[in-house]
Amino acid sequence: MNADLPKPETEAMIYEDELVYACLASYPVTRGHVVVVWRQDVPDLHVLSDEQYDHLMGIVDRVRDAMLAALKLEKVYLIYMDEAQHVHWHLVPRYNEQGFDVFEHAPTVLADFSLASKIQKSLKIV
């Protein structure tokens, strides 16, 4: 894993394998905000091979499905931004907000780790 990336709290971890990990965001904009991070130091999606991209997006899809089930949501926003110059996706639960209103919340410091195990229990990895 890239030494410059913050190491996620063990309690925040939802999924991990040799290529990616998914955990609760350290500074969530909503309750249950998750990040799926590519372990290798890669600055942008276009650098990934087709197989790597498929693996990453398969995990993003499964984590999103687990969030929908565990948090009883209708939608989860999938957000790819490259401000960190490292491949990662933000999965942001949409609760009662409409559209971009969800991003009007100021990020907070993650304090409630209980959702990690709840989402993990709904995760279906084959």
MOPAC internal coordinates of N, CA, C and O (Angstrom, degrees):
PM7 1SCF
backbone

  N    0.0000 0     0.00 0     0.00 0    0    0    0
  C    1.4519 1     0.00 0     0.00 0    1    0    0
  C    1.5233 1   109.02 1     0.00 0    2    1    0
  O    1.2310 1   120.73 1   -33.01 1    3    2    1
  N    1.2922 1   116.21 1   146.99 1    3    2    1
  C    1.4608 1   122.91 1   179.21 1    5    3    2
  C    1.5276 1   109.69 1   -59.51 1    6    5    3
  O    1.2310 1   120.27 1   -53.74 1    7    6    5
  N    1.3128 1   117.09 1   126.26 1    7    6    5
  C    1.4637 1   121.69 1  -178.51 1    9    7    6
  C    1.5207 1   112.30 1   -64.57 1   10    9    7
  O    1.2310 1   119.94 1   157.12 1   11   10    9
  N    1.3395 1   117.72 1   -22.88 1   11   10    9
  C    1.4586 1   120.72 1  -179.56 1   13   11   10
  C    1.5266 1   113.20 1   -79.00 1   14   13   11
  O    1.2310 1   120.11 1   164.16 1   15   14   13
  N    1.3308 1   117.39 1   -15.84 1   15   14   13
  C    1.4587 1   119.96 1   179.92 1   17   15   14
  C    1.5185 1   109.86 1   -78.20 1   18   17   15
  O    1.2310 1   120.18 1   -38.01 1   19   18   17
  N    1.3320 1   117.26 1   141.99 1   19   18   17
  C    1.4590 1   118.52 1   175.91 1   21   19   18
  C    1.5266 1   109.85 1   -67.60 1   22   21   19
  O    1.2310 1   120.61 1   -41.20 1   23   22   21
  N    1.2973 1   116.44 1   138.80 1   23   22   21
  C    1.4633 1   120.80 1   178.20 1   25   23   22
  C    1.5235 1   108.09 1   -78.86 1   26   25   23
  O    1.2310 1   120.05 1   -54.47 1   27   26   25
  N    1.3375 1   117.52 1   125.53 1   27   26   25
  C    1.4643 1   119.17 1  -178.29 1   29   27   26
  C    1.5261 1   111.51 1   -69.85 1   30   29   27
  O    1.2310 1   121.39 1   -29.82 1   31   30   29
  N    1.3111 1   114.94 1   150.18 1   31   30   29
  C    1.4635 1   120.71 1   174.56 1   33   31   30
  C    1.5273 1   108.28 1   -62.80 1   34   33   31
  O    1.2310 1   120.11 1   -39.99 1   35   34   33
  N    1.3205 1   117.40 1   140.01 1   35   34   33
  C    1.4599 1   121.39 1   179.21 1   37   35   34
  C    1.5211 1   111.10 1   -56.45 1   38   37   35
  O    1.2310 1   120.45 1   139.74 1   39   38   37
  N    1.3282 1   116.74 1   -40.26 1   39   38   37
  C    1.4639 1   121.53 1  -178.15 1   41   39   38
  C    1.5221 1   112.19 1   -67.85 1   42   41   39
  O    1.2310 1   120.14 1   160.90 1   43   42   41
  N    1.3309 1   117.34 1   -19.10 1   43   42   41
  C    1.4662 1   121.81 1  -178.13 1   45   43   42
  C    1.5259 1   112.37 1   -88.54 1   46   45   43
  O    1.2310 1   120.28 1   168.74 1   47   46   45
  N    1.3327 1   117.07 1   -11.26 1   47   46   45
  C    1.4606 1   121.38 1  -174.20 1   49   47   46
  C    1.5292 1   111.29 1   -70.51 1   50   49   47
  O    1.2310 1   121.14 1   -45.98 1   51   50   49
  N    1.3298 1   115.42 1   134.02 1   51   50   49
  C    1.4618 1   122.46 1   178.76 1   53   51   50
  C    1.5244 1   110.21 1  -110.19 1   54   53   51
  O    1.2310 1   120.51 1   138.98 1   55   54   53
  N    1.3181 1   116.63 1   -41.02 1   55   54   53
  C    1.4634 1   121.46 1  -178.12 1   57   55   54
  C    1.5270 1   108.17 1  -154.39 1   58   57   55
  O    1.2310 1   121.16 1   -32.29 1   59   58   57
  N    1.3451 1   115.39 1   147.71 1   59   58   57
  C    1.4602 1   119.12 1   170.96 1   61   59   58
  C    1.5217 1   110.24 1  -156.21 1   62   61   59
  O    1.2310 1   121.73 1   -34.26 1   63   62   61
  N    1.3115 1   114.29 1   145.74 1   63   62   61
  C    1.4514 1   122.49 1   170.78 1   65   63   62
  C    1.5234 1   106.96 1  -141.98 1   66   65   63
  O    1.2310 1   120.20 1    12.13 1   67   66   65
  N    1.3292 1   117.22 1  -167.87 1   67   66   65
  C    1.4649 1   119.40 1  -176.03 1   69   67   66
  C    1.5276 1   113.39 1   -70.84 1   70   69   67
  O    1.2310 1   119.70 1   163.95 1   71   70   69
  N    1.3441 1   118.18 1   -16.05 1   71   70   69
  C    1.4631 1   121.24 1  -176.36 1   73   71   70
  C    1.5241 1   114.76 1  -108.01 1   74   73   71
  O    1.2310 1   120.11 1   145.39 1   75   74   73
  N    1.3156 1   117.40 1   -34.61 1   75   74   73
  C    1.4698 1   121.45 1  -174.61 1   77   75   74
  C    1.5212 1   110.95 1  -139.61 1   78   77   75
  O    1.2310 1   121.27 1   -16.53 1   79   78   77
  N    1.3255 1   115.18 1   163.47 1   79   78   77
  C    1.4585 1   120.04 1   166.31 1   81   79   78
  C    1.5205 1   108.32 1  -141.72 1   82   81   79
  O    1.2310 1   121.41 1   -24.57 1   83   82   81
  N    1.3289 1   114.90 1   155.43 1   83   82   81
  C    1.4625 1   122.22 1   177.10 1   85   83   82
  C    1.5177 1   107.52 1  -127.43 1   86   85   83
  O    1.2310 1   121.03 1   -46.76 1   87   86   85
  N    1.3260 1   115.63 1   133.24 1   87   86   85
  C    1.4592 1   119.96 1  -179.36 1   89   87   86
  C    1.5242 1   109.54 1  -150.80 1   90   89   87
  O    1.2310 1   121.21 1   -15.79 1   91   90   89
  N    1.3216 1   115.29 1   164.21 1   91   90   89
  C    1.4556 1   119.27 1   172.75 1   93   91   90
  C    1.5199 1   108.38 1   -62.65 1   94   93   91
  O    1.2310 1   120.47 1   -39.06 1   95   94   93
  N    1.3186 1   116.70 1   140.94 1   95   94   93
  C    1.4654 1   121.39 1   179.72 1   97   95   94
  C    1.5205 1   110.24 1   -65.47 1   98   97   95
  O    1.2310 1   120.49 1   -39.98 1   99   98   97
  N    1.3154 1   116.68 1   140.02 1   99   98   97
  C    1.4699 1   121.39 1   178.19 1  101   99   98
  C    1.5195 1   112.08 1   -65.66 1  102  101   99
  O    1.2310 1   120.65 1   149.66 1  103  102  101
  N    1.3355 1   116.37 1   -30.34 1  103  102  101
  C    1.4690 1   122.24 1   179.55 1  105  103  102
  C    1.5308 1   108.78 1  -129.96 1  106  105  103
  O    1.2310 1   120.89 1  -104.84 1  107  106  105
  N    1.3451 1   115.91 1    75.16 1  107  106  105
  C    1.4618 1   119.59 1  -174.61 1  109  107  106
  C    1.5255 1   113.37 1   -70.34 1  110  109  107
  O    1.2310 1   121.43 1   -34.75 1  111  110  109
  N    1.3509 1   114.87 1   145.25 1  111  110  109
  C    1.4682 1   119.66 1   172.95 1  113  111  110
  C    1.5204 1   110.54 1   -90.58 1  114  113  111
  O    1.2310 1   120.19 1   160.77 1  115  114  113
  N    1.3393 1   117.24 1   -19.23 1  115  114  113
  C    1.4571 1   122.59 1   172.90 1  117  115  114
  C    1.5188 1   108.27 1  -143.30 1  118  117  115
  O    1.2310 1   120.85 1   -15.61 1  119  118  117
  N    1.3145 1   115.97 1   164.39 1  119  118  117
  C    1.4598 1   122.30 1   175.94 1  121  119  118
  C    1.5297 1   108.24 1   -63.27 1  122  121  119
  O    1.2310 1   120.32 1   -54.85 1  123  122  121
  N    1.3332 1   116.99 1   125.15 1  123  122  121
  C    1.4517 1   121.36 1   178.16 1  125  123  122
  C    1.5178 1   114.96 1    91.87 1  126  125  123
  O    1.2310 1   119.74 1  -171.18 1  127  126  125
  N    1.3201 1   118.10 1     8.82 1  127  126  125
  C    1.4709 1   123.19 1   177.78 1  129  127  126
  C    1.5350 1   107.85 1   -62.75 1  130  129  127
  O    1.2310 1   120.82 1   -54.61 1  131  130  129
  N    1.3295 1   116.04 1   125.39 1  131  130  129
  C    1.4665 1   122.75 1  -175.88 1  133  131  130
  C    1.5257 1   109.46 1  -120.01 1  134  133  131
  O    1.2310 1   120.57 1   -32.17 1  135  134  133
  N    1.3240 1   116.52 1   147.83 1  135  134  133
  C    1.4630 1   121.23 1   170.17 1  137  135  134
  C    1.5282 1   108.40 1  -118.35 1  138  137  135
  O    1.2310 1   121.21 1   -40.42 1  139  138  137
  N    1.3339 1   115.28 1   139.58 1  139  138  137
  C    1.4611 1   122.23 1   173.39 1  141  139  138
  C    1.5231 1   105.28 1  -113.48 1  142  141  139
  O    1.2310 1   120.90 1   -60.79 1  143  142  141
  N    1.3332 1   115.89 1   119.21 1  143  142  141
  C    1.4680 1   122.13 1  -168.69 1  145  143  142
  C    1.5298 1   110.86 1  -118.51 1  146  145  143
  O    1.2310 1   120.95 1   -48.51 1  147  146  145
  N    1.3171 1   115.79 1   131.49 1  147  146  145
  C    1.4586 1   122.38 1   172.27 1  149  147  146
  C    1.5229 1   107.32 1   -76.55 1  150  149  147
  O    1.2310 1   119.77 1   -55.41 1  151  150  149
  N    1.3203 1   118.05 1   124.59 1  151  150  149
  C    1.4706 1   121.14 1  -174.85 1  153  151  150
  C    1.5289 1   113.35 1   -66.33 1  154  153  151
  O    1.2310 1   120.18 1   137.66 1  155  154  153
  N    1.3070 1   117.26 1   -42.34 1  155  154  153
  C    1.4646 1   121.22 1  -177.35 1  157  155  154
  C    1.5275 1   109.71 1   -69.50 1  158  157  155
  O    1.2310 1   120.90 1   -32.65 1  159  158  157
  N    1.3100 1   115.89 1   147.35 1  159  158  157
  C    1.4602 1   121.31 1   179.85 1  161  159  158
  C    1.5236 1   109.39 1   -72.39 1  162  161  159
  O    1.2310 1   120.73 1   -82.44 1  163  162  161
  N    1.3343 1   116.21 1    97.56 1  163  162  161
  C    1.4633 1   123.07 1  -178.35 1  165  163  162
  C    1.5253 1   107.43 1  -131.24 1  166  165  163
  O    1.2310 1   119.69 1   -56.18 1  167  166  165
  N    1.3439 1   118.19 1   123.82 1  167  166  165
  C    1.4581 1   120.71 1  -173.34 1  169  167  166
  C    1.5285 1   115.56 1   -78.42 1  170  169  167
  O    1.2310 1   119.76 1   159.66 1  171  170  169
  N    1.3590 1   118.06 1   -20.34 1  171  170  169
  C    1.4605 1   118.41 1  -177.05 1  173  171  170
  C    1.5277 1   110.21 1  -158.50 1  174  173  171
  O    1.2310 1   120.92 1   -24.08 1  175  174  173
  N    1.3258 1   115.84 1   155.92 1  175  174  173
  C    1.4632 1   121.46 1  -178.12 1  177  175  174
  C    1.5216 1   113.56 1   -56.40 1  178  177  175
  O    1.2310 1   119.96 1   144.26 1  179  178  177
  N    1.3147 1   117.69 1   -35.74 1  179  178  177
  C    1.4670 1   120.17 1  -175.93 1  181  179  178
  C    1.5285 1   112.94 1   -63.99 1  182  181  179
  O    1.2310 1   120.12 1   164.36 1  183  182  181
  N    1.3241 1   117.38 1   -15.64 1  183  182  181
  C    1.4655 1   121.58 1   179.42 1  185  183  182
  C    1.5334 1   111.08 1   -78.58 1  186  185  183
  O    1.2310 1   120.22 1   155.58 1  187  186  185
  N    1.3283 1   117.18 1   -24.42 1  187  186  185
  C    1.4602 1   120.88 1  -179.17 1  189  187  186
  C    1.5262 1   110.82 1   -69.65 1  190  189  187
  O    1.2310 1   121.09 1   -33.34 1  191  190  189
  N    1.3267 1   115.52 1   146.66 1  191  190  189
  C    1.4638 1   119.91 1   172.24 1  193  191  190
  C    1.5339 1   108.14 1   -72.04 1  194  193  191
  O    1.2310 1   120.28 1   -12.56 1  195  194  193
  N    1.3168 1   117.06 1   167.44 1  195  194  193
  C    1.4659 1   120.55 1   177.54 1  197  195  194
  C    1.5250 1   110.98 1   -58.74 1  198  197  195
  O    1.2310 1   120.23 1   138.50 1  199  198  197
  N    1.3240 1   117.16 1   -41.50 1  199  198  197
  C    1.4595 1   121.21 1  -179.72 1  201  199  198
  C    1.5282 1   111.08 1   -65.85 1  202  201  199
  O    1.2310 1   120.44 1   137.57 1  203  202  201
  N    1.3219 1   116.77 1   -42.43 1  203  202  201
  C    1.4649 1   120.28 1   178.26 1  205  203  202
  C    1.5264 1   110.73 1   -64.25 1  206  205  203
  O    1.2310 1   120.68 1   135.77 1  207  206  205
  N    1.3255 1   116.30 1   -44.23 1  207  206  205
  C    1.4645 1   120.87 1   178.99 1  209  207  206
  C    1.5294 1   110.43 1   -60.65 1  210  209  207
  O    1.2310 1   120.41 1   135.19 1  211  210  209
  N    1.3306 1   116.82 1   -44.81 1  211  210  209
  C    1.4619 1   120.51 1   179.25 1  213  211  210
  C    1.5249 1   111.20 1   -61.76 1  214  213  211
  O    1.2310 1   120.39 1   139.98 1  215  214  213
  N    1.3258 1   116.87 1   -40.02 1  215  214  213
  C    1.4654 1   119.96 1   178.50 1  217  215  214
  C    1.5297 1   110.38 1   -63.82 1  218  217  215
  O    1.2310 1   120.58 1   130.43 1  219  218  217
  N    1.3189 1   116.49 1   -49.57 1  219  218  217
  C    1.4660 1   121.11 1   179.51 1  221  219  218
  C    1.5229 1   110.96 1   -56.41 1  222  221  219
  O    1.2310 1   120.44 1   129.47 1  223  222  221
  N    1.3257 1   116.76 1   -50.53 1  223  222  221
  C    1.4608 1   120.02 1  -176.17 1  225  223  222
  C    1.5251 1   111.94 1   -69.62 1  226  225  223
  O    1.2310 1   120.03 1   151.27 1  227  226  225
  N    1.3256 1   117.56 1   -28.73 1  227  226  225
  C    1.4627 1   120.33 1   173.87 1  229  227  226
  C    1.5191 1   111.23 1   -63.52 1  230  229  227
  O    1.2310 1   120.52 1   138.35 1  231  230  229
  N    1.3324 1   116.61 1   -41.65 1  231  230  229
  C    1.4664 1   120.45 1   177.79 1  233  231  230
  C    1.5252 1   110.13 1   -68.68 1  234  233  231
  O    1.2310 1   119.82 1   136.79 1  235  234  233
  N    1.3298 1   117.95 1   -43.21 1  235  234  233
  C    1.4714 1   121.09 1   176.91 1  237  235  234
  C    1.5280 1   109.34 1   -55.50 1  238  237  235
  O    1.2310 1   120.23 1   133.92 1  239  238  237
  N    1.3180 1   117.17 1   -46.08 1  239  238  237
  C    1.4648 1   122.04 1  -178.65 1  241  239  238
  C    1.5275 1   111.46 1   -62.81 1  242  241  239
  O    1.2310 1   120.23 1   135.06 1  243  242  241
  N    1.3244 1   117.17 1   -44.94 1  243  242  241
  C    1.4673 1   120.54 1  -178.88 1  245  243  242
  C    1.5273 1   111.82 1   -68.35 1  246  245  243
  O    1.2310 1   120.33 1   140.69 1  247  246  245
  N    1.3175 1   116.98 1   -39.31 1  247  246  245
  C    1.4738 1   119.76 1   177.66 1  249  247  246
  C    1.5255 1   109.67 1   -65.56 1  250  249  247
  O    1.2310 1   120.29 1   138.09 1  251  250  249
  N    1.3375 1   117.05 1   -41.91 1  251  250  249
  C    1.4686 1   120.32 1   176.87 1  253  251  250
  C    1.5278 1   110.43 1   -58.68 1  254  253  251
  O    1.2310 1   120.11 1   133.69 1  255  254  253
  N    1.3318 1   117.40 1   -46.31 1  255  254  253
  C    1.4607 1   120.64 1   179.06 1  257  255  254
  C    1.5258 1   111.29 1   -60.68 1  258  257  255
  O    1.2310 1   120.53 1   139.83 1  259  258  257
  N    1.3320 1   116.59 1   -40.17 1  259  258  257
  C    1.4661 1   120.54 1   177.93 1  261  259  258
  C    1.5240 1   110.99 1   -64.63 1  262  261  259
  O    1.2310 1   120.31 1   140.49 1  263  262  261
  N    1.3292 1   117.01 1   -39.51 1  263  262  261
  C    1.4689 1   120.66 1   177.57 1  265  263  262
  C    1.5251 1   110.74 1   -64.07 1  266  265  263
  O    1.2310 1   120.51 1   135.94 1  267  266  265
  N    1.3386 1   116.62 1   -44.06 1  267  266  265
  C    1.4653 1   120.55 1   179.08 1  269  267  266
  C    1.5257 1   110.42 1   -57.06 1  270  269  267
  O    1.2310 1   120.41 1   135.23 1  271  270  269
  N    1.3296 1   116.82 1   -44.77 1  271  270  269
  C    1.4606 1   121.54 1  -178.34 1  273  271  270
  C    1.5280 1   112.16 1   -71.94 1  274  273  271
  O    1.2310 1   120.53 1   129.56 1  275  274  273
  N    1.3230 1   116.59 1   -50.44 1  275  274  273
  C    1.4642 1   120.80 1  -173.83 1  277  275  274
  C    1.5220 1   113.00 1   -68.41 1  278  277  275
  O    1.2310 1   120.46 1   142.56 1  279  278  277
  N    1.3253 1   116.72 1   -37.44 1  279  278  277
  C    1.4645 1   120.81 1  -176.05 1  281  279  278
  C    1.5246 1   112.15 1   -98.44 1  282  281  279
  O    1.2310 1   120.84 1  -178.29 1  283  282  281
  N    1.3344 1   116.00 1     1.71 1  283  282  281
  C    1.4695 1   122.11 1   179.16 1  285  283  282
  C    1.5295 1   111.46 1    54.40 1  286  285  283
  O    1.2310 1   121.89 1  -125.92 1  287  286  285
  N    1.3181 1   113.98 1    54.08 1  287  286  285
  C    1.4626 1   122.02 1  -177.69 1  289  287  286
  C    1.5205 1   110.82 1  -104.06 1  290  289  287
  O    1.2310 1   121.18 1   -21.48 1  291  290  289
  N    1.3138 1   115.35 1   158.52 1  291  290  289
  C    1.4582 1   120.55 1   171.05 1  293  291  290
  C    1.5250 1   110.86 1   -97.56 1  294  293  291
  O    1.2310 1   120.75 1   153.46 1  295  294  293
  N    1.3457 1   116.17 1   -26.54 1  295  294  293
  C    1.4666 1   119.55 1  -177.76 1  297  295  294
  C    1.5220 1   111.21 1  -144.37 1  298  297  295
  O    1.2310 1   121.95 1   -30.98 1  299  298  297
  N    1.3292 1   113.87 1   149.02 1  299  298  297
  C    1.4580 1   122.72 1   170.78 1  301  299  298
  C    1.5216 1   105.93 1  -132.45 1  302  301  299
  O    1.2310 1   120.55 1   -54.29 1  303  302  301
  N    1.3240 1   116.56 1   125.71 1  303  302  301
  C    1.4636 1   120.34 1   176.58 1  305  303  302
  C    1.5253 1   109.45 1   -76.96 1  306  305  303
  O    1.2310 1   120.49 1   -46.82 1  307  306  305
  N    1.3364 1   116.66 1   133.18 1  307  306  305
  C    1.4610 1   122.36 1   173.41 1  309  307  306
  C    1.5138 1   107.03 1  -104.37 1  310  309  307
  O    1.2310 1   120.66 1   -60.30 1  311  310  309
  N    1.3327 1   116.35 1   119.70 1  311  310  309
  C    1.4614 1   120.52 1  -173.29 1  313  311  310
  C    1.5245 1   109.38 1  -126.57 1  314  313  311
  O    1.2310 1   121.37 1   -55.87 1  315  314  313
  N    1.3291 1   114.99 1   124.13 1  315  314  313
  C    1.4562 1   120.96 1   175.34 1  317  315  314
  C    1.5215 1   107.66 1  -114.63 1  318  317  315
  O    1.2310 1   121.13 1   -64.98 1  319  318  317
  N    1.3094 1   115.45 1   115.02 1  319  318  317
  C    1.4665 1   121.27 1   175.81 1  321  319  318
  C    1.5166 1   106.26 1  -128.19 1  322  321  319
  O    1.2310 1   120.07 1   -33.38 1  323  322  321
  N    1.3031 1   117.47 1   146.62 1  323  322  321
  C    1.4606 1   118.04 1  -177.71 1  325  323  322
  C    1.5212 1   112.93 1  -112.13 1  326  325  323
  O    1.2310 1   120.75 1  -148.34 1  327  326  325
  N    1.3232 1   116.18 1    31.66 1  327  326  325
  C    1.4652 1   118.82 1   179.83 1  329  327  326
  C    1.5206 1   112.29 1   -63.77 1  330  329  327
  O    1.2310 1   120.17 1   153.78 1  331  330  329
  N    1.3263 1   117.28 1   -26.22 1  331  330  329
  C    1.4631 1   120.88 1  -179.69 1  333  331  330
  C    1.5243 1   111.87 1   -89.61 1  334  333  331
  O    1.2310 1   119.92 1   177.14 1  335  334  333
  N    1.3384 1   117.76 1    -2.86 1  335  334  333
  C    1.4636 1   121.83 1  -177.82 1  337  335  334
  C    1.5237 1   111.03 1    55.14 1  338  337  335
  O    1.2310 1   120.89 1  -144.07 1  339  338  337
  N    1.3383 1   115.91 1    35.93 1  339  338  337
  C    1.4550 1   122.04 1   177.74 1  341  339  338
  C    1.5236 1   107.74 1  -148.62 1  342  341  339
  O    1.2310 1   120.22 1   -48.84 1  343  342  341
  N    1.3230 1   117.19 1   131.16 1  343  342  341
  C    1.4616 1   121.34 1  -175.96 1  345  343  342
  C    1.5232 1   110.96 1   -62.38 1  346  345  343
  O    1.2310 1   121.24 1   -60.05 1  347  346  345
  N    1.3197 1   115.23 1   119.95 1  347  346  345
  C    1.4598 1   122.22 1   173.71 1  349  347  346
  C    1.5267 1   109.36 1  -162.20 1  350  349  347
  O    1.2310 1   120.97 1   -27.43 1  351  350  349
  N    1.3040 1   115.76 1   152.57 1  351  350  349
  C    1.4643 1   122.88 1   178.35 1  353  351  350
  C    1.5172 1   109.09 1  -115.19 1  354  353  351
  O    1.2310 1   120.72 1   -37.75 1  355  354  353
  N    1.3181 1   116.23 1   142.25 1  355  354  353
  C    1.4641 1   122.57 1   170.62 1  357  355  354
  C    1.5206 1   107.22 1  -100.24 1  358  357  355
  O    1.2310 1   120.15 1   -49.76 1  359  358  357
  N    1.3101 1   117.31 1   130.24 1  359  358  357
  C    1.4570 1   123.13 1   175.13 1  361  359  358
  C    1.5238 1   105.99 1  -113.75 1  362  361  359
  O    1.2310 1   120.85 1   -72.36 1  363  362  361
  N    1.3208 1   115.98 1   107.64 1  363  362  361
  C    1.4649 1   121.84 1  -171.59 1  365  363  362
  C    1.5246 1   109.76 1  -111.33 1  366  365  363
  O    1.2310 1   120.18 1   -63.80 1  367  366  365
  N    1.3383 1   117.26 1   116.20 1  367  366  365
  C    1.4608 1   119.68 1   178.22 1  369  367  366
  C    1.5232 1   111.73 1   -62.24 1  370  369  367
  O    1.2310 1   121.53 1   -40.07 1  371  370  369
  N    1.3118 1   114.68 1   139.93 1  371  370  369
  C    1.4619 1   120.23 1   174.38 1  373  371  370
  C    1.5211 1   106.68 1  -105.32 1  374  373  371
  O    1.2310 1   120.65 1   -64.96 1  375  374  373
  N    1.3058 1   116.36 1   115.04 1  375  374  373
  C    1.4617 1   121.30 1   179.41 1  377  375  374
  C    1.5253 1   108.50 1   -96.22 1  378  377  375
  O    1.2310 1   119.73 1    72.00 1  379  378  377
  N    1.3147 1   118.12 1  -108.00 1  379  378  377
  C    1.4647 1   121.12 1  -177.32 1  381  379  378
  C    1.5164 1   113.47 1   -92.36 1  382  381  379
  O    1.2310 1   120.31 1   173.25 1  383  382  381
  N    1.3098 1   117.01 1    -6.75 1  383  382  381
  C    1.4536 1   120.44 1  -177.90 1  385  383  382
  C    1.5209 1   110.60 1   -69.71 1  386  385  383
  O    1.2310 1   121.01 1   -25.51 1  387  386  385
  N    1.2898 1   115.68 1   154.49 1  387  386  385
  C    1.4595 1   121.52 1   175.18 1  389  387  386
  C    1.5229 1   108.00 1  -112.17 1  390  389  387
  O    1.2310 1   120.35 1   -49.99 1  391  390  389
  N    1.3034 1   116.93 1   130.01 1  391  390  389
  C    1.4521 1   120.89 1   175.56 1  393  391  390
  C    1.5181 1   113.54 1    59.06 1  394  393  391
  O    1.2310 1   121.10 1    46.93 1  395  394  393
  N    1.3244 1   115.50 1  -133.07 1  395  394  393
  C    1.4605 1   121.33 1  -174.22 1  397  395  394
  C    1.5258 1   113.71 1   -77.69 1  398  397  395
  O    1.2310 1   119.54 1   178.93 1  399  398  397
  N    1.3266 1   118.48 1    -1.07 1  399  398  397
  C    1.4654 1   120.75 1   179.29 1  401  399  398
  C    1.5225 1   112.12 1   -57.26 1  402  401  399
  O    1.2310 1   120.51 1   151.48 1  403  402  401
  N    1.3247 1   116.63 1   -28.52 1  403  402  401
  C    1.4541 1   120.00 1   179.93 1  405  403  402
  C    1.5303 1   111.16 1   -57.88 1  406  405  403
  O    1.2310 1   120.20 1   151.35 1  407  406  405
  N    1.3224 1   117.23 1   -28.65 1  407  406  405
  C    1.4608 1   120.55 1  -176.88 1  409  407  406
  C    1.5200 1   113.22 1   -87.68 1  410  409  407
  O    1.2310 1   120.30 1  -175.49 1  411  410  409
  N    1.3251 1   117.03 1     4.51 1  411  410  409
  C    1.4571 1   120.34 1   174.99 1  413  411  410
  C    1.5230 1   111.32 1   -81.22 1  414  413  411
  O    1.2310 1   120.54 1   169.83 1  415  414  413
  N    1.3320 1   116.58 1   -10.17 1  415  414  413
  C    1.4588 1   120.54 1   177.58 1  417  415  414
  C    1.5240 1   109.31 1   -77.60 1  418  417  415
  O    1.2310 1   120.40 1   -46.70 1  419  418  417
  N    1.3111 1   116.84 1   133.30 1  419  418  417
  C    1.4670 1   120.08 1   174.88 1  421  419  418
  C    1.5269 1   108.45 1   -74.30 1  422  421  419
  O    1.2310 1   119.73 1   -43.15 1  423  422  421
  N    1.3308 1   118.13 1   136.85 1  423  422  421
  C    1.4633 1   119.39 1   176.75 1  425  423  422
  C    1.5229 1   110.88 1   -59.17 1  426  425  423
  O    1.2310 1   121.21 1   -35.08 1  427  426  425
  N    1.3145 1   115.30 1   144.92 1  427  426  425
  C    1.4538 1   121.76 1   177.12 1  429  427  426
  C    1.5246 1   107.83 1  -117.26 1  430  429  427
  O    1.2310 1   120.32 1    -8.37 1  431  430  429
  N    1.3020 1   116.99 1   171.63 1  431  430  429
  C    1.4588 1   120.87 1   175.10 1  433  431  430
  C    1.5256 1   107.45 1   -85.46 1  434  433  431
  O    1.2310 1   120.27 1   -48.08 1  435  434  433
  N    1.3318 1   117.09 1   131.92 1  435  434  433
  C    1.4554 1   121.57 1  -179.68 1  437  435  434
  C    1.5215 1   110.01 1   -60.05 1  438  437  435
  O    1.2310 1   120.91 1   -56.00 1  439  438  437
  N    1.3313 1   115.87 1   124.00 1  439  438  437
  C    1.4558 1   120.91 1   178.83 1  441  439  438
  C    1.5269 1   111.64 1  -124.90 1  442  441  439
  O    1.2310 1   120.05 1   151.87 1  443  442  441
  N    1.3370 1   117.51 1   -28.13 1  443  442  441
  C    1.4635 1   122.48 1  -177.73 1  445  443  442
  C    1.5230 1   109.24 1  -102.86 1  446  445  443
  O    1.2310 1   121.04 1   -73.04 1  447  446  445
  N    1.3226 1   115.62 1   106.96 1  447  446  445
  C    1.4609 1   121.14 1  -177.79 1  449  447  446
  C    1.5272 1   112.45 1   -93.00 1  450  449  447
  O    1.2310 1   119.78 1   178.12 1  451  450  449
  N    1.3235 1   118.03 1    -1.88 1  451  450  449
  C    1.4634 1   121.38 1  -173.19 1  453  451  450
  C    1.5233 1   113.66 1   -62.72 1  454  453  451
  O    1.2310 1   120.08 1   152.76 1  455  454  453
  N    1.3218 1   117.46 1   -27.24 1  455  454  453
  C    1.4634 1   119.49 1  -178.15 1  457  455  454
  C    1.5233 1   112.61 1   -70.07 1  458  457  455
  O    1.2310 1   119.88 1   156.84 1  459  458  457
  N    1.3194 1   117.83 1   -23.16 1  459  458  457
  C    1.4732 1   120.35 1  -179.52 1  461  459  458
  C    1.5232 1   110.50 1   -59.89 1  462  461  459
  O    1.2310 1   119.94 1   130.61 1  463  462  461
  N    1.3215 1   117.73 1   -49.39 1  463  462  461
  C    1.4685 1   119.51 1  -179.20 1  465  463  462
  C    1.5210 1   111.24 1   -70.06 1  466  465  463
  O    1.2310 1   120.20 1   147.12 1  467  466  465
  N    1.3069 1   117.23 1   -32.88 1  467  466  465
  C    1.4685 1   120.83 1   178.07 1  469  467  466
  C    1.5318 1   110.39 1   -63.99 1  470  469  467
  O    1.2310 1   120.23 1   134.01 1  471  470  469
  N    1.3243 1   117.17 1   -45.99 1  471  470  469
  C    1.4662 1   121.30 1   178.03 1  473  471  470
  C    1.5285 1   109.90 1   -66.91 1  474  473  471
  O    1.2310 1   120.75 1   138.57 1  475  474  473
  N    1.3240 1   116.18 1   -41.43 1  475  474  473
  C    1.4686 1   121.17 1  -179.17 1  477  475  474
  C    1.5307 1   111.18 1   -58.67 1  478  477  475
  O    1.2310 1   120.31 1   140.84 1  479  478  477
  N    1.3254 1   117.02 1   -39.16 1  479  478  477
  C    1.4717 1   120.90 1  -179.77 1  481  479  478
  C    1.5237 1   111.99 1   -65.41 1  482  481  479
  O    1.2310 1   119.91 1   153.92 1  483  482  481
  N    1.3209 1   117.77 1   -26.08 1  483  482  481
  C    1.4700 1   121.58 1   178.88 1  485  483  482
  C    1.5256 1   112.80 1   -91.53 1  486  485  483
  O    1.2310 1   120.44 1   176.48 1  487  486  485
  N    1.3261 1   116.77 1    -3.52 1  487  486  485
  C    1.4668 1   121.54 1  -175.52 1  489  487  486
  C    1.5254 1   110.64 1   -77.28 1  490  489  487
  O    1.2310 1   121.07 1   -51.31 1  491  490  489
  N    1.3193 1   115.56 1   128.69 1  491  490  489
  C    1.4658 1   121.46 1   179.04 1  493  491  490
  C    1.5274 1   108.64 1  -114.73 1  494  493  491
  O    1.2310 1   121.08 1   -79.19 1  495  494  493
  N    1.3214 1   115.54 1   100.81 1  495  494  493
  C    1.4669 1   121.77 1   177.94 1  497  495  494
  C    1.5263 1   107.19 1  -110.61 1  498  497  495
  O    1.2310 1   121.11 1   -53.84 1  499  498  497
  N    1.3243 1   115.48 1   126.16 1  499  498  497
  C    1.4729 1   119.37 1   179.60 1  501  499  498
  C    1.5099 1   110.72 1  -107.60 1  502  501  499
  O    1.2310 1   120.10 1   180.00 1  503  502  501

